[in-house]
Amino acid sequence: MKNCKKMQEEMRKAAKESGVKLYEDGEYEGKGKGFGGDIVVKVIIKDDEIESAEVVSADNETPEYIEVAKALLNDVISYQSSDVDTISGATLSSNGILEGVRNALDKAKAKG
């Protein structure tokens, strides 16, 4: 993942230098399918970066698994991407969270 992080940092730097904006500032929600149903994630974008990401609801997920899977949100923020590894043992919950992040980021994409 180190190469992926470096590549993503270079892409963000190139976009900023060229004046291209990737995301609009704001709060965005996205939904993904976990093991037990829908997982809703909120992503906050500020200055064209993922400032924070959190699970808003995951009512039908097994509590132990969703808690473990939430740890991958730190990677989403660190790598500024939803292209991160899932957490072993909580794969379906992880996939639902990442799908929710991707949906939220799609809503945040800059227009034009």
C-alpha positions, 0 to 999 in steps of 0.5 A: 500500500505504500506505493499506492499512497505515494501515487495518490499523494502525487496525483493530489499534488498534481491536481492542486498545482494545476488548479483542478479540484477533485471534490467540493467541500461539504458533508456527504453520505453514502450507503453500502451493503454489509453482512446484515444490511445497509451501512451508512457512512458520512464523509466530510471534505475540506480543502479538497481532502477527506477530513473525516469519515464515520459510520452513521448507521449499521443497525443490522451488522454484528456489533463486534464486526462493525467495530473492527471494520470501522478501523479502516476509516483511518486508512481512508483518511490517511490514504485519501482514498477508498482503495484500501484493504479490508479488515480480515475477519470483518470483510463484509462489513469492511466492504459495506463501509468502503462502498458507502465511502465510494458513494459519498465521494461520488457525490462530492466530486467537483463539477466541471 
